[in-house]
Amino acid sequence: MSAVLDLPSSRAEAWRWADMGALATAAALAPVAAPDTDGAFLDLPGARLLFVDGVLDDARSVLGSVVLTELGGGDHLLGRHAAGTGWMLRVEADAALDPVQVVHVATGAENHLPAAIVLGDDAVAQVYETYVGAGWSNRFTSVSLGRAARLMRAVRLTQEAGFTSVREEATLGVGASLITTFLGAGHAGTRIDAAVTLAGDGGYAEFGGALLTAGEQRQECAVRVRHAEPNGQSHQLWRAVAADRSTASLAAAVEVARHAQKTDGEQSLRGLLLQRTATVNLKPELEIFADDVKCAHGATVGELDNRALFYMQSRGIPKPKAQALLTRAFVADALDRIGNETVRDAFAANADAWLGQALGAALPPEGGRVS
């Protein structure tokens, strides 16, 4: 299967933690029934796109400003498989659109899809994506932001089985802003792969999220942010929670070009082990060629604080619920970056559902009383 698909090799440094065996298995998965998608769309105005194995379901979709067109998949080893008919969102200068929601359903069939998001100068857009089902879902997304354009994206990976591979390539113009948050809270293997270039003076990028792994599952992100012009800011904040014998891997790089002075680049990678049989791999990386910058990174892996657990148990909170509450606070660092309250609450609910399964404790709603 690997030879047919020309999959990357884990011997390459950029793919050292990638689970290509799980991807190949997912690609050969027998067809399964489509899952219920009634709750996949959030209660938001705007366009709604439902793709089943990479093909638009016209009857259940509202395109709005989105069009279907032929798109390339770039030269990325997985993204290039996604070339073909995909969706494009183009927002003209000074325009602001209602949110665009995209739901991807996998049933085990061939499932590749490209996308492009193009924002003109001072344009504003929100794009939210959800992945459900089983099989290999492979996506390539190209993002181009004009001067002072602002894009907010949030992606939740909740497939029950198989593998999800996402390749993102974004270019930011002068003063443009990109905020992207991922949540991996399903049972499928995951590879989040991104290259973000701040190509204009004063660009701003946030790229991060939370990966929650259990069983034998493996999830991975590999993100590189390149500061090509001066006065840019970037923040990569990732949280990983690993249970059982699972593995979560976070690789985040910041590259500062020689003339990109006054750059502010920050990385925060933190992993939490729910059992010592689990693994979290962290790889922060800074490549700085300018001499007037402010860049920092932090990387830590640990377990829940026993003192905090003891205190909560002494107040009558059962240990599983205390563990879940502390883990929720750990994950909230990443999800709180989502600016839309409806979307943020939905992502938090997915994270809570995962915690409930992993730790055997139902959580109260955010802000609710613990009993």
C-alpha positions as CSV (number, residue, x, y, z in Angstrom):
1,M,0.0,0.0,0.0
2,S,2.8,2.4,0.9
3,A,4.4,1.9,-2.5
4,V,1.2,2.6,-4.3
5,L,0.4,5.7,-2.3
6,D,4.0,6.9,-2.2
7,L,3.8,7.6,1.5
8,P,6.5,9.4,3.5
9,S,9.1,7.3,5.4
10,S,9.5,7.7,9.1
11,R,13.2,7.6,8.5
12,A,12.9,11.3,7.4
13,E,13.3,13.7,10.3
14,A,10.1,15.6,9.4
15,W,8.1,12.3,9.6
16,R,9.9,10.6,12.5
17,W,6.8,10.3,14.6
18,A,4.3,9.8,11.8
19,D,2.2,6.6,11.9
20,M,2.2,5.7,8.2
21,G,1.2,2.2,9.0
22,A,-2.1,3.4,10.5
23,L,-2.6,5.6,7.4
24,A,-2.1,2.7,5.0
25,T,-4.5,0.6,7.1
26,A,-7.1,3.4,7.0
27,A,-6.7,3.8,3.2
28,A,-7.6,0.1,2.8
29,L,-10.5,0.1,5.3
30,A,-13.7,-1.6,4.1
31,P,-16.6,0.8,3.5
32,V,-18.7,1.6,6.6
33,A,-22.1,3.3,7.1
34,A,-22.1,7.1,7.2
35,P,-22.5,8.4,10.8
36,D,-25.3,10.6,11.9
37,T,-24.4,14.2,11.1
38,D,-27.4,16.0,12.6
39,G,-25.3,17.6,15.3
40,A,-22.3,18.2,13.2
41,F,-23.3,21.7,12.1
42,L,-23.4,24.4,14.8
43,D,-26.2,26.9,15.3
44,L,-24.5,29.6,13.3
45,P,-25.6,31.6,10.2
46,G,-23.7,31.3,7.0
47,A,-22.7,28.7,4.4
48,R,-22.8,25.0,5.3
49,L,-20.9,22.4,3.3
50,L,-21.3,18.6,3.8
51,F,-18.7,16.5,2.0
52,V,-19.0,12.7,2.0
53,D,-15.7,11.0,1.1
54,G,-14.6,14.3,-0.5
55,V,-17.8,14.8,-2.6
56,L,-20.3,17.6,-1.9
57,D,-23.7,16.5,-0.8
58,D,-25.7,19.2,-2.7
59,A,-29.0,18.4,-0.9
60,R,-27.6,19.1,2.5
61,S,-25.3,22.0,1.7
62,V,-25.7,25.7,1.3
63,L,-22.8,27.1,-0.6
64,G,-23.3,30.8,0.0
65,S,-20.1,32.5,-1.1
66,V,-18.2,29.2,-1.5
67,V,-17.6,27.8,-5.0
68,L,-16.4,24.4,-6.3
69,T,-13.4,24.6,-8.6
70,E,-10.3,22.7,-9.6
71,L,-7.5,23.2,-7.2
72,G,-3.9,21.9,-6.8
73,G,-2.6,19.9,-3.8
74,G,0.9,21.5,-3.8
75,D,4.1,19.4,-3.6
76,H,3.5,18.1,-0.1
77,L,3.9,14.3,0.2
78,L,0.3,13.8,1.4
79,G,-1.3,17.1,0.3
80,R,-0.5,16.4,-3.4
81,H,-2.9,13.5,-3.4
82,A,-5.8,16.0,-2.7
83,A,-5.5,17.8,-6.0
84,G,-8.8,18.0,-7.9
85,T,-12.3,19.4,-7.4
86,G,-12.4,21.3,-4.1
87,W,-14.0,24.3,-2.4
88,M,-12.9,27.9,-2.5
89,L,-13.9,30.8,-0.3
90,R,-13.0,34.2,-1.8
91,V,-13.8,37.3,0.2
92,E,-13.5,40.7,-1.6
93,A,-11.7,43.6,0.0
94,D,-13.4,45.3,3.0
95,A,-16.1,42.6,3.1
96,A,-17.1,40.5,6.2
97,L,-18.9,37.2,5.8
98,D,-21.0,35.0,8.1
99,P,-19.2,31.9,9.3
100,V,-18.6,29.1,6.9
101,Q,-19.0,25.5,8.3
102,V,-17.6,22.5,6.5
103,V,-18.3,18.9,7.7
104,H,-16.2,16.1,6.3
105,V,-17.7,12.6,6.5
106,A,-15.6,9.5,5.9
107,T,-17.0,6.1,5.1
108,G,-13.9,4.3,4.0
109,A,-14.0,5.3,0.3
110,E,-11.3,7.3,-1.4
111,N,-11.4,10.6,0.3
112,H,-9.2,13.5,-0.8
113,L,-10.2,17.2,-1.0
114,P,-8.4,20.5,-1.6
115,A,-9.6,23.9,-0.4
116,A,-8.5,27.5,-0.8
117,I,-9.4,30.5,1.3
118,V,-8.5,33.9,-0.3
119,L,-9.2,37.1,1.6
120,G,-8.8,40.6,0.0
121,D,-7.5,43.6,1.9
122,D,-9.3,44.3,5.2
123,A,-11.6,41.3,4.6
124,V,-12.9,39.2,7.5
125,A,-13.9,35.6,7.6
126,Q,-14.5,32.6,9.9
127,V,-14.2,29.0,8.8
128,Y,-15.0,26.0,11.0
129,E,-14.5,22.4,10.1
130,T,-15.5,19.0,11.6
131,Y,-14.3,15.5,10.7
132,V,-16.5,12.4,11.5
133,G,-16.7,8.8,10.3
134,A,-14.0,6.2,9.5
135,G,-11.4,5.8,6.8
136,W,-8.5,8.0,5.5
137,S,-9.5,11.7,5.2
138,N,-6.8,13.6,3.4
139,R,-7.0,17.4,3.0
140,F,-4.9,20.2,1.5
141,T,-5.9,23.8,2.4
142,S,-4.3,26.9,0.9
143,V,-4.8,30.3,2.7
144,S,-3.9,33.7,1.3
145,L,-4.6,36.8,3.3
146,G,-4.4,40.3,1.9
147,R,-3.4,43.5,3.7
148,A,-5.0,43.6,7.2
149,A,-7.2,40.7,6.4
150,R,-8.4,38.6,9.3
151,L,-9.2,34.9,9.3
152,M,-10.3,32.8,12.3
153,R,-10.4,29.0,11.8
154,A,-11.2,26.1,14.1
155,V,-11.0,22.4,13.2
156,R,-12.2,19.5,15.2
157,L,-11.0,16.0,14.4
158,T,-13.5,13.5,15.8
159,Q,-13.3,10.6,13.4
160,E,-14.0,7.3,15.2
161,A,-11.6,5.2,13.2
162,G,-9.0,5.5,10.4
163,F,-6.6,8.4,9.8
164,T,-6.9,12.1,9.2
165,S,-4.1,14.0,7.5
166,V,-4.4,17.8,7.1
167,R,-1.9,20.0,5.2
168,E,-2.2,23.7,5.6
169,E,-0.2,26.3,3.7
170,A,-0.9,30.0,4.6
171,T,0.6,33.3,3.4
172,L,-0.1,36.5,5.3
173,G,0.1,39.9,3.8
174,V,0.9,43.2,5.6
175,G,-0.8,43.4,8.9
176,A,-2.9,40.3,8.3
177,S,-4.1,38.0,11.1
178,L,-4.6,34.3,11.2
179,I,-5.9,32.4,14.2
180,T,-6.2,28.6,13.8
181,T,-7.2,26.1,16.5
182,F,-7.2,22.3,16.2
183,L,-8.9,19.8,18.5
184,G,-8.0,16.1,18.0
185,A,-10.7,14.3,20.2
186,G,-11.6,11.3,18.1
187,H,-10.1,7.8,17.9
188,A,-8.5,8.0,14.5
189,G,-4.8,8.6,13.9
190,T,-3.9,12.2,13.0
191,R,-1.2,14.2,11.2
192,I,-1.6,18.0,11.3
193,D,1.0,19.5,9.0
194,A,1.3,23.3,8.4
195,A,3.6,25.9,6.9
196,V,2.6,29.5,7.7
197,T,4.6,32.4,6.2
198,L,4.3,36.0,7.5
199,A,5.1,37.5,4.1
200,G,4.1,41.1,5.0
201,D,5.3,43.6,7.6
202,G,3.4,43.3,10.9
203,G,1.7,40.0,10.3
204,Y,0.1,38.1,13.2
205,A,-0.4,34.3,13.4
206,E,-1.7,32.0,16.1
207,F,-1.6,28.3,15.3
208,G,-2.2,25.7,18.0
209,G,-4.7,23.4,19.7
210,A,-5.1,20.2,21.7
211,L,-4.4,16.6,20.9
212,L,-6.2,14.0,23.1
213,T,-5.1,10.4,22.6
214,A,-6.1,7.1,24.2
215,G,-5.7,3.4,23.6
216,E,-3.0,2.7,21.0
217,Q,-3.8,5.9,19.1
218,R,-1.1,8.2,17.7
219,Q,-1.7,11.9,16.9
220,E,0.9,14.3,15.6
221,C,1.4,17.9,14.6
222,A,4.3,19.4,12.6
223,V,4.0,23.2,12.2
224,R,6.5,25.7,10.8
225,V,6.0,29.4,11.0
226,R,8.3,31.6,8.9
227,H,8.8,35.3,9.6
228,A,9.8,36.7,6.3
229,E,9.3,40.4,7.1
230,P,9.8,42.6,10.1
231,N,7.5,43.3,13.0
232,G,5.6,40.0,12.9
233,Q,4.1,38.1,15.8
234,S,3.5,34.4,16.1
235,H,2.2,32.2,18.9
236,Q,2.1,28.4,18.8
237,L,0.3,27.0,21.8
238,W,-0.2,23.2,21.9
239,R,-1.5,20.9,24.6
240,A,-1.3,17.1,24.4
241,V,-3.0,14.6,26.7
242,A,-2.1,11.0,26.4
243,A,-3.8,8.0,28.1
244,D,-3.2,4.2,28.1
245,R,-0.5,3.3,25.6
246,S,-1.1,6.2,23.1
247,T,1.3,8.7,21.7
248,A,1.0,12.4,21.1
249,S,3.8,14.2,19.2
250,L,4.2,18.0,18.9
251,A,6.8,19.5,16.6
252,A,6.7,23.3,16.3
253,A,9.3,25.5,14.5
254,V,9.8,29.2,14.2
255,E,12.1,30.6,11.4
256,V,13.1,34.2,11.4
257,A,14.6,35.5,8.1
258,R,17.7,37.7,8.3
259,H,15.9,41.0,7.7
260,A,12.8,40.2,9.7
261,Q,13.8,42.4,12.6
262,K,11.5,43.2,15.6
263,T,10.0,39.7,15.3
264,D,8.1,38.3,18.3
265,G,7.8,34.5,18.2
266,E,6.5,32.4,21.0
267,Q,6.0,28.6,21.4
268,S,4.4,26.8,24.3
269,L,4.3,23.0,24.1
270,R,3.0,21.1,27.1
271,G,2.1,17.4,27.5
272,L,0.1,15.6,30.2
273,L,0.4,11.9,30.8
274,L,-2.7,10.3,32.3
275,Q,-0.8,7.0,32.7
276,R,3.0,6.4,32.6
277,T,2.5,3.9,29.8
278,A,1.6,6.8,27.5
279,T,4.0,8.9,25.5
280,V,4.3,12.6,24.6
281,N,7.0,13.8,22.3
282,L,7.8,17.5,22.1
283,K,10.1,19.2,19.6
284,P,10.3,23.0,19.8
285,E,12.6,24.6,17.3
286,L,13.9,28.2,16.7
287,E,15.9,29.2,13.6
288,I,16.8,32.9,14.0
289,F,18.9,34.7,11.5
290,A,18.0,38.3,12.6
291,D,19.6,40.0,15.6
292,D,16.8,42.2,16.9
293,V,14.0,39.7,17.9
294,K,12.1,38.4,20.9
295,C,11.6,34.6,20.6
296,A,11.0,32.1,23.3
297,H,9.9,28.5,23.6
298,G,8.8,26.2,26.4
299,A,8.3,22.5,26.5
300,T,7.2,20.4,29.4
301,V,5.7,16.9,30.0
302,G,4.3,15.8,33.3
303,E,1.5,14.2,35.3
304,L,-1.4,15.7,37.2
305,D,-0.4,17.5,40.4
306,N,-0.9,15.0,43.3
307,R,-1.3,17.9,45.7
308,A,-4.2,19.4,43.7
309,L,-5.8,15.9,43.4
310,F,-5.5,15.4,47.2
311,Y,-7.0,18.8,47.9
312,M,-10.0,18.2,45.6
313,Q,-10.5,14.7,47.1
314,S,-10.4,16.1,50.6
315,R,-13.3,18.4,49.5
316,G,-15.4,15.4,48.5
317,I,-14.7,15.2,44.8
318,P,-14.1,11.6,43.6
319,K,-10.7,11.0,42.1
320,P,-11.8,10.4,38.5
321,K,-13.8,13.6,38.5
322,A,-10.9,15.5,40.1
323,Q,-8.6,14.2,37.4
324,A,-11.0,15.2,34.7
325,L,-11.4,18.7,36.0
326,L,-7.7,19.3,36.2
327,T,-7.2,17.9,32.7
328,R,-10.0,20.2,31.4
329,A,-8.2,23.2,32.8
330,F,-5.0,22.0,31.1
331,V,-6.8,21.7,27.7
332,A,-8.7,24.9,28.1
333,D,-5.5,26.9,27.5
334,A,-5.6,26.0,23.8
335,L,-9.4,26.0,23.2
336,D,-9.9,29.4,24.9
337,R,-8.2,31.0,21.9
338,I,-11.4,30.3,19.8
339,G,-13.1,33.7,19.6
340,N,-16.6,32.5,18.6
341,E,-18.4,31.4,21.8
342,T,-20.7,28.9,20.1
343,V,-17.7,27.2,18.5
344,R,-15.6,27.3,21.6
345,D,-18.4,25.7,23.7
346,A,-18.8,22.9,21.1
347,F,-15.1,22.2,21.1
348,A,-15.0,22.2,24.9
349,A,-18.0,19.7,24.9
350,N,-16.0,17.4,22.6
351,A,-13.0,17.6,24.9
352,D,-15.2,16.9,28.0
353,A,-16.7,13.9,26.3
354,W,-13.3,12.5,25.6
355,L,-12.2,13.1,29.2
356,G,-15.3,11.4,30.4
357,Q,-14.4,8.3,28.4
358,A,-10.7,8.4,29.3
359,L,-11.1,9.0,33.0
360,G,-14.6,7.5,33.6
361,A,-16.0,10.7,35.0
362,A,-18.8,12.9,33.6
363,L,-17.9,16.6,33.8
364,P,-20.4,19.4,34.6
365,P,-20.9,22.1,32.0
366,E,-18.3,24.9,32.0
367,G,-19.0,27.1,35.0
368,G,-21.3,24.4,36.5
369,R,-21.2,23.2,40.1
370,V,-19.2,20.1,40.9
371,S,-21.1,17.5,42.9
